Amino acid sequence: MLIVHVQVRVLPGMESAFIEATRANASASILEPGIARFDVVRHRDDPTRFILVEVYRDAEAPLRHKETAHYATWRDTVAPMMAEPRSSVKLDAIFPDPAKF
Amino acid sequence: MLIVHVQVRVLPGMESAFIEATRANASASILEPGIARFDVVRHRDDPTRFILVEVYRDAEAPLRHKETAHYATWRDTVAPMMAEPRSSVKLDAIFPDPAKF
């Protein structure tokens, strides 16, 4: 299991368009067999900041995700909305057990 | 619904003790009616860094959580393990729907 938190900051005014594109990507991503969760959350004190909480079942799943059409569509759609490059951190599950994610 | 990400950095050598105390707290916390998830994840590139991913069902749930005995035990147990003060950010769910967290 591999968990990835992706930090996103969008340009002011791009929030709704980013949410629409990101919901579409998340909805398709959670259907991938290698993806256990694909949560999208938004900073309460800064509505231009979001975090994607991606939970992959195995080490190869992130690469397979990036080969999907929905990922490519999302990447290209949101590219002009970014206020800064996205950053990400890789994490391991401590609790709960991986099967419960 | 309110999501809180708590950033933790422990002193080198305190990792196992922190994990033990934090698993105990998380196991009890997910039994609280106001808590939907209480995930604990660890940075892959820095094993002294952890994130608590806390998903509360309502605005009062964080306060009720901090009134529990398991929270007080955890707070006091891990206090000497901290390398720096914990920081947290409040977030709102964008995807999936709150009921699916």
N, CA and C atoms of all chains as a GROMACS GRO file, in nm:
protein
  606
    1MET      N    1   0.084  -0.120   0.000
    1MET     CA    2   0.000   0.000   0.000
    1MET      C    3   0.087   0.125   0.000
    2LEU      N    4   0.044   0.221  -0.074
    2LEU     CA    5   0.113   0.351  -0.080
    2LEU      C    6   0.008   0.460  -0.076
    3ILE      N    7   0.030   0.557   0.012
    3ILE     CA    8  -0.060   0.671   0.022
    3ILE      C    9   0.016   0.794  -0.028
    4VAL      N   10  -0.051   0.876  -0.105
    4VAL     CA   11   0.009   0.998  -0.157
    4VAL      C   12  -0.083   1.115  -0.123
    5HIS      N   13  -0.027   1.218  -0.062
    5HIS     CA   14  -0.100   1.342  -0.040
    5HIS      C   15  -0.046   1.445  -0.139
    6VAL      N   16  -0.132   1.495  -0.225
    6VAL     CA   17  -0.092   1.593  -0.326
    6VAL      C   18  -0.147   1.729  -0.284
    7GLN      N   19  -0.059   1.826  -0.270
    7GLN     CA   20  -0.098   1.962  -0.232
    7GLN      C   21  -0.120   2.044  -0.360
    8VAL      N   22  -0.234   2.110  -0.366
    8VAL     CA   23  -0.272   2.187  -0.485
    8VAL      C   24  -0.310   2.328  -0.442
    9ARG      N   25  -0.262   2.426  -0.518
    9ARG     CA   26  -0.313   2.564  -0.502
    9ARG      C   27  -0.354   2.614  -0.638
   10VAL      N   28  -0.480   2.655  -0.649
   10VAL     CA   29  -0.531   2.701  -0.778
   10VAL      C   30  -0.536   2.853  -0.780
   11LEU      N   31  -0.543   2.907  -0.899
   11LEU     CA   32  -0.556   3.051  -0.915
   11LEU      C   33  -0.692   3.096  -0.863
   12PRO      N   34  -0.698   3.211  -0.798
   12PRO     CA   35  -0.829   3.261  -0.752
   12PRO      C   36  -0.927   3.270  -0.869
   13GLY      N   37  -1.048   3.224  -0.847
   13GLY     CA   38  -1.149   3.222  -0.953
   13GLY      C   39  -1.157   3.089  -1.024
   14MET      N   40  -1.056   3.005  -1.007
   14MET     CA   41  -1.053   2.874  -1.073
   14MET      C   42  -1.108   2.762  -0.984
   15GLU      N   43  -1.155   2.796  -0.864
   15GLU     CA   44  -1.194   2.693  -0.768
   15GLU      C   45  -1.303   2.601  -0.822
   16SER      N   46  -1.410   2.659  -0.876
   16SER     CA   47  -1.523   2.576  -0.920
   16SER      C   48  -1.485   2.487  -1.037
   17ALA      N   49  -1.409   2.541  -1.130
   17ALA     CA   50  -1.367   2.461  -1.245
   17ALA      C   51  -1.273   2.349  -1.201
   18PHE      N   52  -1.187   2.379  -1.106
   18PHE     CA   53  -1.097   2.276  -1.055
   18PHE      C   54  -1.176   2.165  -0.986
   19ILE      N   55  -1.275   2.204  -0.907
   19ILE     CA   56  -1.356   2.104  -0.836
   19ILE      C   57  -1.430   2.015  -0.935
   20GLU      N   58  -1.485   2.075  -1.039
   20GLU     CA   59  -1.559   1.995  -1.138
   20GLU      C   60  -1.467   1.892  -1.204
   21ALA      N   61  -1.351   1.937  -1.248
   21ALA     CA   62  -1.257   1.846  -1.316
   21ALA      C   63  -1.204   1.740  -1.219
   22THR      N   64  -1.184   1.779  -1.095
   22THR     CA   65  -1.123   1.688  -0.999
   22THR      C   66  -1.223   1.585  -0.948
   23ARG      N   67  -1.350   1.626  -0.936
   23ARG     CA   68  -1.453   1.527  -0.902
   23ARG      C   69  -1.467   1.422  -1.012
   24ALA      N   70  -1.460   1.465  -1.136
   24ALA     CA   71  -1.470   1.370  -1.248
   24ALA      C   72  -1.354   1.271  -1.244
   25ASN      N   73  -1.235   1.323  -1.219
   25ASN     CA   74  -1.117   1.236  -1.212
   25ASN      C   75  -1.126   1.141  -1.093
   26ALA      N   76  -1.166   1.192  -0.978
   26ALA     CA   77  -1.174   1.108  -0.859
   26ALA      C   78  -1.278   0.998  -0.876
   27SER      N   79  -1.392   1.034  -0.936
   27SER     CA   80  -1.499   0.936  -0.955
   27SER      C   81  -1.453   0.819  -1.042
   28ALA      N   82  -1.373   0.851  -1.144
   28ALA     CA   83  -1.321   0.745  -1.231
   28ALA      C   84  -1.205   0.672  -1.163
   29SER      N   85  -1.125   0.744  -1.088
   29SER     CA   86  -1.007   0.682  -1.027
   29SER      C   87  -1.043   0.576  -0.924
   30ILE      N   88  -1.149   0.601  -0.846
   30ILE     CA   89  -1.183   0.502  -0.743
   30ILE      C   90  -1.235   0.372  -0.803
   31LEU      N   91  -1.262   0.372  -0.934
   31LEU     CA   92  -1.301   0.248  -1.000
   31LEU      C   93  -1.180   0.166  -1.044
   32GLU      N   94  -1.062   0.225  -1.039
   32GLU     CA   95  -0.939   0.150  -1.074
   32GLU      C   96  -0.914   0.043  -0.968
   33PRO      N   97  -0.881  -0.079  -1.009
   33PRO     CA   98  -0.860  -0.184  -0.909
   33PRO      C   99  -0.745  -0.154  -0.813
   34GLY      N  100  -0.649  -0.072  -0.855
   34GLY     CA  101  -0.535  -0.044  -0.770
   34GLY      C  102  -0.556   0.072  -0.674
   35ILE      N  103  -0.672   0.133  -0.677
   35ILE     CA  104  -0.697   0.251  -0.594
   35ILE      C  105  -0.806   0.221  -0.490
   36ALA      N  106  -0.769   0.240  -0.363
   36ALA     CA  107  -0.862   0.213  -0.252
   36ALA      C  108  -0.943   0.337  -0.216
   37ARG      N  109  -0.878   0.454  -0.220
   37ARG     CA  110  -0.947   0.580  -0.191
   37ARG      C  111  -0.888   0.688  -0.280
   38PHE      N  112  -0.969   0.790  -0.307
   38PHE     CA  113  -0.920   0.903  -0.384
   38PHE      C  114  -0.999   1.025  -0.335
   39ASP      N  115  -0.966   1.069  -0.214
   39ASP     CA  116  -1.040   1.177  -0.150
   39ASP      C  117  -0.987   1.312  -0.197
   40VAL      N  118  -1.077   1.407  -0.203
   40VAL     CA  119  -1.041   1.545  -0.235
   40VAL      C  120  -1.092   1.633  -0.122
   41VAL      N  121  -1.003   1.709  -0.061
   41VAL     CA  122  -1.042   1.796   0.051
   41VAL      C  123  -0.987   1.936   0.025
   42ARG      N  124  -1.051   2.033   0.090
   42ARG     CA  125  -1.020   2.174   0.063
   42ARG      C  126  -0.992   2.246   0.194
   43HIS      N  127  -0.889   2.327   0.196
   43HIS     CA  128  -0.856   2.404   0.315
   43HIS      C  129  -0.970   2.498   0.351
   44ARG      N  130  -1.011   2.493   0.476
   44ARG     CA  131  -1.122   2.578   0.519
   44ARG      C  132  -1.080   2.725   0.524
   45ASP      N  133  -0.952   2.751   0.553
   45ASP     CA  134  -0.908   2.891   0.567
   45ASP      C  135  -0.845   2.946   0.439
   46ASP      N  136  -0.841   2.866   0.334
   46ASP     CA  137  -0.790   2.914   0.205
   46ASP      C  138  -0.853   2.831   0.094
   47PRO      N  139  -0.965   2.878   0.038
   47PRO     CA  140  -1.039   2.796  -0.059
   47PRO      C  141  -0.966   2.771  -0.190
   48THR      N  142  -0.848   2.831  -0.208
   48THR     CA  143  -0.770   2.799  -0.328
   48THR      C  144  -0.679   2.677  -0.306
   49ARG      N  145  -0.676   2.626  -0.184
   49ARG     CA  146  -0.587   2.512  -0.153
   49ARG      C  147  -0.667   2.384  -0.133
   50PHE      N  148  -0.618   2.278  -0.196
   50PHE     CA  149  -0.681   2.146  -0.190
   50PHE      C  150  -0.574   2.041  -0.159
   51ILE      N  151  -0.619   1.928  -0.110
   51ILE     CA  152  -0.531   1.812  -0.095
   51ILE      C  153  -0.601   1.692  -0.158
   52LEU      N  154  -0.529   1.620  -0.244
   52LEU     CA  155  -0.578   1.492  -0.295
   52LEU      C  156  -0.517   1.384  -0.207
   53VAL      N  157  -0.602   1.302  -0.150
   53VAL     CA  158  -0.556   1.192  -0.062
   53VAL      C  159  -0.576   1.062  -0.140
   54GLU      N  160  -0.466   1.013  -0.196
   54GLU     CA  161  -0.472   0.898  -0.287
   54GLU      C  162  -0.417   0.775  -0.216
   55VAL      N  163  -0.498   0.670  -0.210
   55VAL     CA  164  -0.456   0.546  -0.142
   55VAL      C  165  -0.448   0.436  -0.247
   56TYR      N  166  -0.324   0.393  -0.274
   56TYR     CA  167  -0.298   0.291  -0.375
   56TYR      C  168  -0.275   0.156  -0.310
   57ARG      N  169  -0.328   0.052  -0.373
   57ARG     CA  170  -0.319  -0.082  -0.314
   57ARG      C  171  -0.180  -0.144  -0.332
   58ASP      N  172  -0.104  -0.098  -0.429
   58ASP     CA  173   0.030  -0.155  -0.451
   58ASP      C  174   0.118  -0.050  -0.518
   59ALA      N  175   0.246  -0.083  -0.528
   59ALA     CA  176   0.345   0.015  -0.573
   59ALA      C  177   0.329   0.053  -0.720
   60GLU      N  178   0.266  -0.035  -0.798
   60GLU     CA  179   0.253  -0.008  -0.941
   60GLU      C  180   0.128   0.074  -0.973
   61ALA      N  181   0.036   0.081  -0.879
   61ALA     CA  182  -0.092   0.146  -0.905
   61ALA      C  183  -0.080   0.294  -0.944
   62PRO      N  184   0.014   0.370  -0.885
   62PRO     CA  185   0.025   0.510  -0.928
   62PRO      C  186   0.061   0.525  -1.076
   63LEU      N  187   0.150   0.438  -1.123
   63LEU     CA  188   0.188   0.446  -1.264
   63LEU      C  189   0.068   0.409  -1.353
   64ARG      N  190  -0.003   0.305  -1.315
   64ARG     CA  191  -0.121   0.266  -1.394
   64ARG      C  192  -0.224   0.379  -1.394
   65HIS      N  193  -0.238   0.445  -1.281
   65HIS     CA  194  -0.332   0.559  -1.273
   65HIS      C  195  -0.292   0.667  -1.373
   66LYS      N  196  -0.164   0.694  -1.381
   66LYS     CA  197  -0.119   0.802  -1.470
   66LYS      C  198  -0.127   0.764  -1.617
   67GLU      N  199  -0.156   0.638  -1.646
   67GLU     CA  200  -0.174   0.593  -1.784
   67GLU      C  201  -0.320   0.598  -1.828
   68THR      N  202  -0.410   0.633  -1.737
   68THR     CA  203  -0.553   0.632  -1.773
   68THR      C  204  -0.592   0.758  -1.849
   69ALA      N  205  -0.700   0.745  -1.924
   69ALA     CA  206  -0.752   0.861  -1.998
   69ALA      C  207  -0.805   0.967  -1.902
   70HIS      N  208  -0.870   0.922  -1.792
   70HIS     CA  209  -0.926   1.024  -1.701
   70HIS      C  210  -0.816   1.105  -1.634
   71TYR      N  211  -0.702   1.041  -1.605
   71TYR     CA  212  -0.592   1.119  -1.547
   71TYR      C  213  -0.539   1.221  -1.648
   72ALA      N  214  -0.520   1.177  -1.772
   72ALA     CA  215  -0.466   1.267  -1.875
   72ALA      C  216  -0.560   1.386  -1.897
   73THR      N  217  -0.690   1.357  -1.900
   73THR     CA  218  -0.788   1.465  -1.917
   73THR      C  219  -0.780   1.563  -1.801
   74TRP      N  220  -0.775   1.508  -1.680
   74TRP     CA  221  -0.767   1.595  -1.560
   74TRP      C  222  -0.640   1.680  -1.564
   75ARG      N  223  -0.526   1.614  -1.589
   75ARG     CA  224  -0.397   1.684  -1.589
   75ARG      C  225  -0.399   1.802  -1.687
   76ASP      N  226  -0.450   1.776  -1.807
   76ASP     CA  227  -0.450   1.882  -1.907
   76ASP      C  228  -0.554   1.990  -1.876
   77THR      N  229  -0.667   1.948  -1.819
   77THR     CA  230  -0.773   2.045  -1.788
   77THR      C  231  -0.730   2.140  -1.678
   78VAL      N  232  -0.664   2.086  -1.575
   78VAL     CA  233  -0.632   2.171  -1.460
   78VAL      C  234  -0.498   2.244  -1.476
   79ALA      N  235  -0.420   2.209  -1.577
   79ALA     CA  236  -0.287   2.271  -1.591
   79ALA      C  237  -0.292   2.423  -1.587
   80PRO      N  238  -0.384   2.487  -1.662
   80PRO     CA  239  -0.385   2.634  -1.659
   80PRO      C  240  -0.446   2.692  -1.531
   81MET      N  241  -0.498   2.606  -1.445
   81MET     CA  242  -0.561   2.655  -1.320
   81MET      C  243  -0.463   2.662  -1.204
   82MET      N  244  -0.344   2.605  -1.221
   82MET     CA  245  -0.251   2.592  -1.108
   82MET      C  246  -0.185   2.726  -1.075
   83ALA      N  247  -0.185   2.761  -0.947
   83ALA     CA  248  -0.114   2.881  -0.902
   83ALA      C  249   0.034   2.853  -0.878
   84GLU      N  250   0.066   2.726  -0.860
   84GLU     CA  251   0.205   2.684  -0.838
   84GLU      C  252   0.213   2.536  -0.870
   85PRO      N  253   0.332   2.484  -0.892
   85PRO     CA  254   0.341   2.339  -0.919
   85PRO      C  255   0.286   2.258  -0.802
   86ARG      N  256   0.220   2.148  -0.832
   86ARG     CA  257   0.172   2.060  -0.726
   86ARG      C  258   0.291   1.995  -0.656
   87SER      N  259   0.275   1.972  -0.526
   87SER     CA  260   0.376   1.896  -0.452
   87SER      C  261   0.309   1.776  -0.389
   88SER      N  262   0.387   1.671  -0.366
   88SER     CA  263   0.327   1.551  -0.308
   88SER      C  264   0.423   1.486  -0.210
   89VAL      N  265   0.367   1.408  -0.121
   89VAL     CA  266   0.446   1.332  -0.025
   89VAL      C  267   0.394   1.189  -0.023
   90LYS      N  268   0.487   1.094  -0.015
   90LYS     CA  269   0.450   0.952  -0.008
   90LYS      C  270   0.445   0.908   0.138
   91LEU      N  271   0.342   0.830   0.170
   91LEU     CA  272   0.320   0.790   0.309
   91LEU      C  273   0.286   0.642   0.317
   92ASP      N  274   0.314   0.586   0.433
   92ASP     CA  275   0.275   0.448   0.462
   92ASP      C  276   0.166   0.448   0.568
   93ALA      N  277   0.077   0.350   0.558
   93ALA     CA  278  -0.032   0.339   0.655
   93ALA      C  279   0.020   0.280   0.786
   94ILE      N  280  -0.015   0.346   0.896
   94ILE     CA  281   0.013   0.294   1.030
   94ILE      C  282  -0.116   0.242   1.092
   95PHE      N  283  -0.224   0.316   1.072
   95PHE     CA  284  -0.356   0.277   1.121
   95PHE      C  285  -0.460   0.335   1.027
   96PRO      N  286  -0.567   0.268   0.989
   96PRO     CA  287  -0.593   0.128   1.026
   96PRO      C  288  -0.512   0.032   0.940
   97ASP      N  289  -0.543  -0.096   0.948
   97ASP     CA  290  -0.480  -0.193   0.860
   97ASP      C  291  -0.513  -0.157   0.716
   98PRO      N  292  -0.420  -0.186   0.626
   98PRO     CA  293  -0.442  -0.149   0.486
   98PRO      C  294  -0.576  -0.196   0.429
   99ALA      N  295  -0.624  -0.310   0.471
   99ALA     CA  296  -0.751  -0.361   0.416
   99ALA      C  297  -0.868  -0.271   0.452
  100LYS      N  298  -0.852  -0.186   0.553
  100LYS     CA  299  -0.964  -0.103   0.598
  100LYS      C  300  -0.962   0.037   0.538
  101PHE      N  301  -0.869   0.064   0.450
  101PHE     CA  302  -0.867   0.196   0.386
  101PHE      C  303  -0.970   0.202   0.273
  102MET      N  304  -1.955   1.800   0.842
  102MET     CA  305  -1.830   1.722   0.844
  102MET      C  306  -1.711   1.816   0.848
  103LEU      N  307  -1.614   1.775   0.925
  103LEU     CA  308  -1.488   1.850   0.935
  103LEU      C  309  -1.374   1.751   0.930
  104ILE      N  310  -1.276   1.780   0.846
  104ILE     CA  311  -1.157   1.696   0.837
  104ILE      C  312  -1.040   1.776   0.892
  105VAL      N  313  -0.956   1.711   0.971
  105VAL     CA  314  -0.839   1.776   1.027
  105VAL      C  315  -0.717   1.690   0.993
  106HIS      N  316  -0.615   1.753   0.936
  106HIS     CA  317  -0.486   1.687   0.916
  106HIS      C  318  -0.388   1.743   1.019
  107VAL      N  319  -0.337   1.657   1.104
  107VAL     CA  320  -0.243   1.699   1.208
  107VAL      C  321  -0.103   1.650   1.169
  108GLN      N  322  -0.012   1.746   1.160
  108GLN     CA  323   0.127   1.713   1.125
  108GLN      C  324   0.206   1.692   1.254
  109VAL      N  325   0.279   1.581   1.260
  109VAL     CA  326   0.354   1.544   1.379
  109VAL      C  327   0.499   1.513   1.340
  110ARG      N  328   0.592   1.564   1.419
  110ARG     CA  329   0.731   1.519   1.404
  110ARG      C  330   0.780   1.478   1.542
  111VAL      N  331   0.826   1.354   1.551
  111VAL     CA  332   0.871   1.300   1.681
  111VAL      C  333   1.024   1.302   1.686
  112LEU      N  334   1.074   1.296   1.807
  112LEU     CA  335   1.219   1.289   1.825
  112LEU      C  336   1.271   1.157   1.771
  113PRO      N  337   1.388   1.158   1.707
  113PRO     CA  338   1.447   1.032   1.660
  113PRO      C  339   1.457   0.932   1.775
  114GLY      N  340   1.417   0.809   1.750
  114GLY     CA  341   1.418   0.706   1.852
  114GLY      C  342   1.283   0.688   1.920
  115MET      N  343   1.194   0.786   1.902
  115MET     CA  344   1.061   0.781   1.966
  115MET      C  345   0.955   0.722   1.874
  116GLU      N  346   0.994   0.681   1.753
  116GLU     CA  347   0.896   0.640   1.653
  116GLU      C  348   0.807   0.525   1.701
  117SER      N  349   0.870   0.420   1.754
  117SER     CA  350   0.791   0.301   1.793
  117SER      C  351   0.698   0.332   1.908
  118ALA      N  352   0.746   0.407   2.005
  118ALA     CA  353   0.661   0.443   2.119
  118ALA      C  354   0.545   0.532   2.074
  119PHE      N  355   0.573   0.623   1.982
  119PHE     CA  356   0.467   0.708   1.931
  119PHE      C  357   0.362   0.625   1.857
  120ILE      N  358   0.408   0.531   1.776
  120ILE     CA  359   0.315   0.447   1.701
  120ILE      C  360   0.227   0.366   1.796
  121GLU      N  361   0.286   0.312   1.899
  121GLU     CA  362   0.208   0.231   1.994
  121GLU      C  363   0.099   0.316   2.059
  122ALA      N  364   0.137   0.434   2.109
  122ALA     CA  365   0.039   0.521   2.176
  122ALA      C  366  -0.066   0.571   2.078
  123THR      N  367  -0.025   0.597   1.956
  123THR     CA  368  -0.117   0.656   1.858
  123THR      C  369  -0.213   0.552   1.802
  124ARG      N  370  -0.165   0.427   1.787
  124ARG     CA  371  -0.258   0.320   1.748
  124ARG      C  372  -0.365   0.299   1.855
  125ALA      N  373  -0.326   0.305   1.980
  125ALA     CA  374  -0.424   0.287   2.088
  125ALA      C  375  -0.528   0.398   2.084
  126ASN      N  376  -0.482   0.521   2.066
  126ASN     CA  377  -0.574   0.634   2.059
  126ASN      C  378  -0.666   0.625   1.937
  127ALA      N  379  -0.610   0.589   1.823
  127ALA     CA  380  -0.690   0.581   1.701
  127ALA      C  381  -0.794   0.471   1.712
  128SER      N  382  -0.756   0.357   1.769
  128SER     CA  383  -0.849   0.244   1.785
  128SER      C  384  -0.968   0.283   1.870
  129ALA      N  385  -0.944   0.362   1.974
  129ALA     CA  386  -1.054   0.406   2.059
  129ALA      C  387  -1.132   0.520   1.993
  130SER      N  388  -1.062   0.605   1.922
  130SER     CA  389  -1.127   0.722   1.862
  130SER      C  390  -1.229   0.683   1.755
  131ILE      N  391  -1.198   0.581   1.676
  131ILE     CA  392  -1.292   0.545   1.569
  131ILE      C  393  -1.421   0.485   1.625
  132LEU      N  394  -1.423   0.454   1.753
  132LEU     CA  395  -1.547   0.407   1.815
  132LEU      C  396  -1.635   0.523   1.861
  133GLU      N  397  -1.581   0.645   1.861
  133GLU     CA  398  -1.664   0.762   1.896
  133GLU      C  399  -1.767   0.785   1.787
  134PRO      N  400  -1.892   0.811   1.826
  134PRO     CA  401  -1.996   0.830   1.724
  134PRO      C  402  -1.969   0.949   1.632
  135GLY      N  403  -1.894   1.048   1.679
  135GLY     CA  404  -1.868   1.166   1.598
  135GLY      C  405  -1.749   1.152   1.505
  136ILE      N  406  -1.683   1.038   1.506
  136ILE     CA  407  -1.562   1.021   1.425
  136ILE      C  408  -1.584   0.916   1.318
  137ALA      N  409  -1.564   0.956   1.193
  137ALA     CA  410  -1.582   0.865   1.079
  137ALA      C  411  -1.454   0.792   1.044
  138ARG      N  412  -1.340   0.862   1.053
  138ARG     CA  413  -1.210   0.801   1.025
  138ARG      C  414  -1.108   0.863   1.119
  139PHE      N  415  -1.003   0.786   1.146
  139PHE     CA  416  -0.894   0.837   1.227
  139PHE      C  417  -0.768   0.765   1.179
  140ASP      N  418  -0.723   0.804   1.062
  140ASP     CA  419  -0.609   0.736   0.999
  140ASP      C  420  -0.478   0.794   1.049
  141VAL      N  421  -0.379   0.710   1.056
  141VAL     CA  422  -0.244   0.752   1.093
  141VAL      C  423  -0.150   0.706   0.982
  142VAL      N  424  -0.079   0.803   0.924
  142VAL     CA  425   0.013   0.770   0.815
  142VAL      C  426   0.151   0.830   0.845
  143ARG      N  427   0.252   0.772   0.780
  143ARG     CA  428   0.390   0.808   0.812
  143ARG      C  429   0.465   0.843   0.684
  144HIS      N  430   0.540   0.950   0.688
  144HIS     CA  431   0.618   0.991   0.571
  144HIS      C  432   0.718   0.883   0.535
  145ARG      N  433   0.718   0.844   0.409
  145ARG     CA  434   0.810   0.740   0.364
  145ARG      C  435   0.955   0.789   0.365
  146ASP      N  436   0.977   0.918   0.340
  146ASP     CA  437   1.115   0.969   0.331
  146ASP      C  438   1.163   1.030   0.462
  147ASP      N  439   1.081   1.028   0.566
  147ASP     CA  440   1.124   1.079   0.698
  147ASP      C  441   1.041   1.009   0.804
  148PRO      N  442   1.091   0.899   0.859
  148PRO     CA  443   1.011   0.817   0.950
  148PRO      C  444   0.979   0.884   1.083
  149THR      N  445   1.031   1.006   1.106
  149THR     CA  446   0.992   1.078   1.228
  149THR      C  447   0.868   1.164   1.204
  150ARG      N  448   0.819   1.168   1.081
  150ARG     CA  449   0.703   1.253   1.049
  150ARG      C  450   0.578   1.168   1.024
  151PHE      N  451   0.469   1.210   1.085
  151PHE     CA  452   0.341   1.141   1.073
  151PHE      C  453   0.231   1.244   1.043
  152ILE      N  454   0.122   1.194   0.989
  152ILE     CA  455   0.002   1.277   0.973
  152ILE      C  456  -0.116   1.200   1.031
  153LEU      N  457  -0.194   1.265   1.116
  153LEU     CA  458  -0.321   1.210   1.163
  153LEU      C  459  -0.430   1.268   1.073
  154VAL      N  460  -0.506   1.180   1.011
  154VAL     CA  461  -0.615   1.222   0.922
  154VAL      C  462  -0.746   1.195   0.996
  155GLU      N  463  -0.803   1.300   1.053
  155GLU     CA  464  -0.918   1.287   1.142
  155GLU      C  465  -1.043   1.337   1.070
  156VAL      N  466  -1.144   1.252   1.058
  156VAL     CA  467  -1.267   1.289   0.988
  156VAL      C  468  -1.381   1.289   1.090
  157TYR      N  469  -1.431   1.410   1.118
  157TYR     CA  470  -1.537   1.429   1.218
  157TYR      C  471  -1.671   1.447   1.148
  158ARG      N  472  -1.774   1.388   1.208
  158ARG     CA  473  -1.907   1.393   1.145
  158ARG      C  474  -1.976   1.528   1.165
  159ASP      N  475  -1.936   1.604   1.267
  159ASP     CA  476  -1.999   1.733   1.291
  159ASP      C  477  -1.900   1.825   1.360
  160ALA      N  478  -1.940   1.952   1.375
  160ALA     CA  479  -1.848   2.055   1.424
  160ALA      C  480  -1.814   2.037   1.572
  161GLU      N  481  -1.900   1.967   1.648
  161GLU     CA  482  -1.876   1.950   1.791
  161GLU      C  483  -1.789   1.829   1.821
  162ALA      N  484  -1.774   1.740   1.725
  162ALA     CA  485  -1.704   1.614   1.750
  162ALA      C  486  -1.558   1.632   1.793
  163PRO      N  487  -1.484   1.730   1.738
  163PRO     CA  488  -1.346   1.748   1.784
  163PRO      C  489  -1.337   1.780   1.933
  164LEU      N  490  -1.430   1.865   1.981
  164LEU     CA  491  -1.428   1.898   2.123
  164LEU      C  492  -1.461   1.775   2.208
  165ARG      N  493  -1.562   1.700   2.165
  165ARG     CA  494  -1.597   1.579   2.240
  165ARG      C  495  -1.479   1.481   2.240
  166HIS      N  496  -1.408   1.473   2.128
  166HIS     CA  497  -1.291   1.385   2.122
  166HIS      C  498  -1.187   1.427   2.225
  167LYS      N  499  -1.167   1.557   2.238
  167LYS     CA  500  -1.062   1.604   2.330
  167LYS      C  501  -1.104   1.590   2.477
  168GLU      N  502  -1.230   1.555   2.500
  168GLU     CA  503  -1.276   1.531   2.637
  168GLU      C  504  -1.266   1.383   2.677
  169THR      N  505  -1.224   1.297   2.584
  169THR     CA  506  -1.219   1.154   2.617
  169THR      C  507  -1.093   1.119   2.695
  170ALA      N  508  -1.103   1.007   2.767
  170ALA     CA  509  -0.986   0.960   2.843
  170ALA      C  510  -0.876   0.913   2.748
  171HIS      N  511  -0.914   0.851   2.637
  171HIS     CA  512  -0.808   0.802   2.546
  171HIS      C  513  -0.731   0.917   2.483
  172TYR      N  514  -0.799   1.029   2.456
  172TYR     CA  515  -0.725   1.144   2.403
  172TYR      C  516  -0.629   1.200   2.509
  173ALA      N  517  -0.678   1.214   2.632
  173ALA     CA  518  -0.592   1.269   2.739
  173ALA      C  519  -0.470   1.180   2.761
  174THR      N  520  -0.492   1.049   2.759
  174THR     CA  521  -0.380   0.956   2.777
  174THR      C  522  -0.280   0.971   2.663
  175TRP      N  523  -0.330   0.977   2.542
  175TRP     CA  524  -0.242   0.992   2.426
  175TRP      C  525  -0.164   1.123   2.434
  176ARG      N  526  -0.236   1.233   2.459
  176ARG     CA  527  -0.172   1.365   2.464
  176ARG      C  528  -0.057   1.367   2.565
  177ASP      N  529  -0.083   1.311   2.684
  177ASP     CA  530   0.020   1.313   2.787
  177ASP      C  531   0.134   1.216   2.756
  178THR      N  532   0.099   1.102   2.697
  178THR     CA  533   0.202   1.001   2.665
  178THR      C  534   0.298   1.051   2.558
  179VAL      N  535   0.244   1.118   2.456
  179VAL     CA  536   0.330   1.157   2.344
  179VAL      C  537   0.396   1.294   2.366
  180ALA      N  538   0.353   1.367   2.467
  180ALA     CA  539   0.408   1.502   2.487
  180ALA      C  540   0.561   1.505   2.486
  181PRO      N  541   0.628   1.415   2.560
  181PRO     CA  542   0.774   1.421   2.560
  181PRO      C  543   0.839   1.365   2.433
  182MET      N  544   0.757   1.312   2.343
  182MET     CA  545   0.812   1.255   2.218
  182MET      C  546   0.817   1.356   2.105
  183MET      N  547   0.753   1.472   2.123
  183MET     CA  548   0.740   1.567   2.013
  183MET      C  549   0.872   1.639   1.985
  184ALA      N  550   0.910   1.646   1.859
  184ALA     CA  551   1.028   1.723   1.820
  184ALA      C  552   0.994   1.870   1.798
  185GLU      N  553   0.866   1.897   1.778
  185GLU     CA  554   0.818   2.034   1.757
  185GLU      C  555   0.668   2.034   1.786
  186PRO      N  556   0.609   2.150   1.808
  186PRO     CA  557   0.464   2.151   1.832
  186PRO      C  558   0.388   2.096   1.711
  187ARG      N  559   0.280   2.025   1.738
  187ARG     CA  560   0.198   1.975   1.628
  187ARG      C  561   0.130   2.092   1.558
  188SER      N  562   0.110   2.078   1.428
  188SER     CA  563   0.033   2.177   1.354
  188SER      C  564  -0.082   2.106   1.286
  189SER      N  565  -0.190   2.180   1.262
  189SER     CA  566  -0.305   2.116   1.200
  189SER      C  567  -0.373   2.211   1.104
  190VAL      N  568  -0.446   2.153   1.011
  190VAL     CA  569  -0.523   2.231   0.915
  190VAL      C  570  -0.663   2.172   0.909
  191LYS      N  571  -0.762   2.259   0.900
  191LYS     CA  572  -0.902   2.217   0.888
  191LYS      C  573  -0.942   2.214   0.741
  192LEU      N  574  -1.014   2.110   0.704
  192LEU     CA  575  -1.050   2.089   0.564
  192LEU      C  576  -1.195   2.047   0.551
  193ASP      N  577  -1.250   2.076   0.434
  193ASP     CA  578  -1.385   2.031   0.400
  193ASP      C  579  -1.377   1.924   0.292
  194ALA      N  580  -1.470   1.832   0.296
  194ALA     CA  581  -1.474   1.725   0.196
  194ALA      C  582  -1.531   1.777   0.064
  195ILE      N  583  -1.461   1.749  -0.043
  195ILE     CA  584  -1.510   1.779  -0.178
  195ILE      C  585  -1.554   1.649  -0.245
  196PHE      N  586  -1.477   1.543  -0.226
  196PHE     CA  587  -1.508   1.409  -0.280
  196PHE      C  588  -1.446   1.305  -0.189
  197PRO      N  589  -1.511   1.197  -0.155
  197PRO     CA  590  -1.648   1.164  -0.195
  197PRO      C  591  -1.749   1.239  -0.110
  198ASP      N  592  -1.875   1.202  -0.124
  198ASP     CA  593  -1.978   1.258  -0.036
  198ASP      C  594  -1.943   1.224   0.109
  199PRO      N  595  -1.978   1.314   0.201
  199PRO     CA  596  -1.945   1.289   0.342
  199PRO      C  597  -1.986   1.151   0.392
  200ALA      N  598  -2.098   1.100   0.348
  200ALA     CA  599  -2.144   0.969   0.398
  200ALA      C  600  -2.049   0.857   0.363
  201LYS      N  601  -1.962   0.880   0.265
  201LYS     CA  602  -1.872   0.772   0.220
  201LYS      C  603  -1.734   0.779   0.284
  202PHE      N  604  -1.714   0.872   0.375
  202PHE     CA  605  -1.584   0.878   0.442
  202PHE      C  606  -1.577   0.771   0.551
   0.00000   0.00000   0.00000
